[in-house]
């Protein structure tokens, strides 16, 4: 199966993913790594799922669910800010707390990169990682992403300002 490894596979969103997405999006422990500070309602996520089948060329984003080979949803990996003219997209990934630190994010990122190269014919992918997220820094560095800059005091949290590292990978 395409988008599959020995341990995981990536698949399109399904209406049955509502409760899983609800738990992922409302995990406040990871909010400070991104731009969200508020919970999502099930109604908003239902609307999102209704539009999830729209083409990446139309909505400029794609979310895939990361599943174990026994069909357990364990995370999500996103392409967003897709730019077909310049053949690039941003990457985001989140793995449910019980599944972190087991190599699933690395495998999902590898599969997504294959999709980006072979199907979307992207020239590059990029991401922004908070300096207080060492797991993601290690993930993207090991996947061959190069640090290309730092945004100083970019994110504000309860602990104060945090820098963000900009990563980029050219294919």
Helices and strands as residue ranges (DSSP letters): E 8-12, G 15-17, H 18-25, G 28-33, H 42-51, H 56-59, E 62-68, E 73-83, E 88-95, G 97-99, H 104-118, E 124-130, H 134-142, E 146-157, E 160-170
